[in-house]
Amino acid sequence: MSVSFYPGPSRVEDKIPAYVKDAFKEGILSMNHRSPEFVAICKTTVGLLKQKLSIPKDYTIFFTSSATECWEILAQSLVTKESIHLYNGAFGEKWFTYTQKLHPHSTRIEYDQEIIPEIDSMVFKSGEMICLTQNETSNGTQLPNSFIKGVQKNNPKHLIAVDATSSMAGIRLDFAAADIWLASVQKCFGMPAGLGLIVASPKAIQKIRVVNETQHYNSLTLMDQMMLSWQTSFTPNVMAIYLLMRIMRDRPSIAEVNKQTVKRYQAWKEFIDHSAELRFLVENQKVRSHTVITIAASEAFMGTLKSKARAKGFLIGEGYGALKKSTFRLANFPALKEKEIKGLMKVLKRF
Ligand SMILES: *Cc1c(COP(=O)(O)O)cnc(C)c1O
């Protein structure tokens, strides 16, 4: 089996098979989602997420099936007319596109991947929700916490929603700086796909109750009511919630994880800076993602890269969309091991 450096789904935590076995032995796989046992698991998992990721205590966490589903849920239950989407890449654009189908008046602001937009220009008169992609997985860029906080400060009447799918649990996020954070677990959580998360502030919960949208099985109104007693509006992926509980129990605090992620990013930077063939897609160090390393190389190099890496036991991420042929992406997620990173570096060096 090759080690997956794909930026999601990616290498899962080593303990996953043992925890799946435990789940079977403990009856988790056939557990009723209305039982007190499930309620206990749900409550513990939410508590651990808050504790380990430094999420404010008064925030609410909802379970969904994917980050894509989270986009749709937000569009259904929190936007009544118009959201504003600020993005520089394919995932931000996808979020906009999905939302626009439900709310044709939603607007977009695209920005260059080499910059962080001016906070002073981020003052909005219309719109209800400002949508930011903290970590743009397609081009390996990120927005700093300070930017998100600045947008929040400039727009006190709006909800700030942040897609942190490929960074949550990998870097320190300032959860208090936004109202909604969404993610899925097959990236920095080191888990198999099939579970999404929405982290919501008290202000978001208040808006959910005001909008009171009830047309969908996953309307936030119903999800909110159910989560008051640690339950979900449909039979959730109980096994995934259980695995998340076990994984979060093992994880150190996000401060520790963040330190390791940045250290490993620095090692990749050092490596790429010294390589004759490789360069970062994005030149500006201030905007580079710490969890998704996006590397540009010549077409000749790219032509043989994948098969060479695979022969040595590594799966690397292709470029995304229009960047497919000119770039490749490497996950810098916590579940990857030091020796695997060194191993892949060796392969890239010997080219
Ligand atoms: C992977 C990813 C998604 C989609 O996640 P799914 O769980 O597949 O729906 C959305 N946004 C970003 C930034 C991503 O990296």
The ligand as a MOL file (V3000), in Angstrom:
LIG
                    3D

  0  0  0     0  0            999 V3000
M  V30 BEGIN CTAB
M  V30 COUNTS 15 15 0 0 0
M  V30 BEGIN ATOM
M  V30 1 C -11.8220 18.9410 0.1540 0
M  V30 2 C -12.4400 20.2670 0.2340 0
M  V30 3 C -13.8280 20.4470 0.1320 0
M  V30 4 C -14.7730 19.3240 -0.1630 0
M  V30 5 O -14.8190 18.4200 0.8880 0
M  V30 6 P -15.8150 17.1630 0.7940 0
M  V30 7 O -15.7340 16.5550 2.1550 0
M  V30 8 O -15.2980 16.3010 -0.2940 0
M  V30 9 O -17.1580 17.6710 0.4650 0
M  V30 10 C -14.3200 21.7250 0.2730 0
M  V30 11 N -13.5090 22.7780 0.4920 0
M  V30 12 C -12.1770 22.6350 0.5820 0
M  V30 13 C -11.3410 23.8420 0.8350 0
M  V30 14 C -11.5960 21.3840 0.4590 0
M  V30 15 O -10.2720 21.2390 0.5650 0
M  V30 END ATOM
M  V30 BEGIN BOND
M  V30 1 1 1 2
M  V30 2 1 2 3
M  V30 3 2 2 14
M  V30 4 1 3 4
M  V30 5 2 3 10
M  V30 6 1 4 5
M  V30 7 1 5 6
M  V30 8 2 6 7
M  V30 9 1 6 8
M  V30 10 1 6 9
M  V30 11 1 10 11
M  V30 12 2 11 12
M  V30 13 1 12 13
M  V30 14 1 12 14
M  V30 15 1 14 15
M  V30 END BOND
M  V30 END CTAB
M  END
